[in-house]
Amino acid sequence: MLLYTSFAVDVFHVLVGVLKTLAPFNYYAGWIVACFSLEDQLLITLMKLRLN
């Protein structure tokens, strides 16, 4: 996890916990994410920010 996001696993789980308290999210144009979990969405976002 550290390689892809620069966060330790424990920090990642804390971020997921914080985001779960803020759910549900209002996505653009009422779009609903059905194929990715919240953890996967966060991981993909952090990987994109880190590696791009």
Rosetta constraint file for C-alpha pairs under 8 A:
AtomPair CA 1 CA 5 HARMONIC 6.05 0.50
AtomPair CA 1 CA 6 HARMONIC 7.25 0.50
AtomPair CA 1 CA 7 HARMONIC 6.74 0.50
AtomPair CA 1 CA 8 HARMONIC 6.35 0.50
AtomPair CA 1 CA 9 HARMONIC 6.10 0.50
AtomPair CA 2 CA 6 HARMONIC 4.53 0.50
AtomPair CA 2 CA 7 HARMONIC 5.03 0.50
AtomPair CA 2 CA 8 HARMONIC 5.21 0.50
AtomPair CA 2 CA 9 HARMONIC 7.19 0.50
AtomPair CA 4 CA 46 HARMONIC 7.71 0.50
AtomPair CA 4 CA 47 HARMONIC 5.44 0.50
AtomPair CA 4 CA 50 HARMONIC 6.79 0.50
AtomPair CA 4 CA 51 HARMONIC 7.27 0.50
AtomPair CA 5 CA 43 HARMONIC 7.40 0.50
AtomPair CA 5 CA 46 HARMONIC 5.40 0.50
AtomPair CA 5 CA 47 HARMONIC 5.28 0.50
AtomPair CA 5 CA 50 HARMONIC 5.84 0.50
AtomPair CA 6 CA 50 HARMONIC 7.35 0.50
AtomPair CA 7 CA 11 HARMONIC 6.05 0.50
AtomPair CA 7 CA 12 HARMONIC 6.22 0.50
AtomPair CA 8 CA 12 HARMONIC 6.28 0.50
AtomPair CA 9 CA 13 HARMONIC 6.27 0.50
AtomPair CA 10 CA 14 HARMONIC 6.33 0.50
AtomPair CA 11 CA 15 HARMONIC 6.25 0.50
AtomPair CA 12 CA 16 HARMONIC 6.25 0.50
AtomPair CA 13 CA 17 HARMONIC 6.14 0.50
AtomPair CA 14 CA 18 HARMONIC 6.26 0.50
AtomPair CA 15 CA 19 HARMONIC 6.20 0.50
AtomPair CA 16 CA 20 HARMONIC 6.12 0.50
AtomPair CA 16 CA 38 HARMONIC 7.34 0.50
AtomPair CA 16 CA 39 HARMONIC 6.25 0.50
AtomPair CA 16 CA 42 HARMONIC 7.47 0.50
AtomPair CA 17 CA 21 HARMONIC 6.55 0.50
AtomPair CA 18 CA 22 HARMONIC 6.75 0.50
AtomPair CA 19 CA 23 HARMONIC 6.33 0.50
AtomPair CA 20 CA 24 HARMONIC 7.87 0.50
AtomPair CA 20 CA 38 HARMONIC 7.78 0.50
AtomPair CA 26 CA 30 HARMONIC 6.55 0.50
AtomPair CA 26 CA 31 HARMONIC 7.78 0.50
AtomPair CA 27 CA 31 HARMONIC 5.40 0.50
AtomPair CA 27 CA 32 HARMONIC 6.82 0.50
AtomPair CA 36 CA 40 HARMONIC 5.80 0.50
AtomPair CA 36 CA 41 HARMONIC 6.22 0.50
AtomPair CA 37 CA 41 HARMONIC 6.24 0.50
AtomPair CA 38 CA 42 HARMONIC 6.21 0.50
AtomPair CA 39 CA 43 HARMONIC 6.11 0.50
AtomPair CA 40 CA 44 HARMONIC 6.02 0.50
AtomPair CA 41 CA 45 HARMONIC 6.15 0.50
AtomPair CA 42 CA 46 HARMONIC 6.09 0.50
AtomPair CA 43 CA 47 HARMONIC 5.99 0.50
AtomPair CA 44 CA 48 HARMONIC 6.06 0.50
AtomPair CA 45 CA 49 HARMONIC 6.28 0.50
AtomPair CA 46 CA 50 HARMONIC 6.04 0.50
AtomPair CA 47 CA 51 HARMONIC 5.80 0.50
AtomPair CA 47 CA 52 HARMONIC 7.90 0.50
AtomPair CA 48 CA 52 HARMONIC 5.48 0.50
